[in-house]
C-alpha cells in the first residue's frame, strides 16, 4: 500500500489593511474573507486594527463587534517576538523608499518567520522585491 503524499499547505499572513478593507466594505478580492479563516496576524497588526476603531464609523461598540468577529476567524494572532523585532528593524532600509510603517514591517517579519505568503491591499508592497517574501495583493 502506498502512503498518501503529504500535502503542503501554505500559511497565510495578513496585513492589517486586509481586515480594515473588509470592515470598511471596500472592493477587494473575493478571496479575502476565506484567507482570514485560517490566516495568521501579528499582534502588532491587530493593535493597528484596533487603533483605527474610531475611523470605522459612528458606533465604536459596533465596530468593535465587527473587528472581534473577523479576528476570531484567524488561525492565530502571533505574539511579536524578539526575532521578529530584529527582522522588522533590518527591513527598515529596504522598505524606507515606500514609507512602510513598523506595523507593515512586523507583518513582513512574521511572513518570513512562518515562511508564509503575505496578503495586503497596499499595492506598493508588490514593488518591494525582498528575497524570501511572497507578497500578494487583494485589490
Phi, psi and omega in degrees: 000134177273136176287144178292134181296146178290140177260134176261119179255122179290132173285153182236125174254135182249136172282154178304329182300330180292311179297316180297320178296320177295317181295324180274001180055041176285159178280107176225173182308135182296345178284350188306310182296322177297323180290329177298318179293112181091000179277171180240144174223144173289144175302330177298318180288329175295319176299322177299316179298312181295328180290339178270007184309315184293340179279351189269002177140180186287339184248100179301325182291323178293317178297319180298319178297316180295317179299311182300319180298318179292316183294332178294339180284340182296149173294317182198141166262115190266126176301147179278114186265169176301318179298317178294324178298317179296317179296315179300320177295318180293333180283349184306310184297317184281352180244354184304318184298339178259358178071030180295138181278172174301319178300318178299315181290330175295321177297313179297321179297321177294318178300320177295314182298321182268357186052050187245158169288148179240133181246139180214166169254001179273104185295338178301329183299332183297338181267006181294311179061041179270127181302135177088001179238121178258103184261134179231137181259145180252026175247000000 
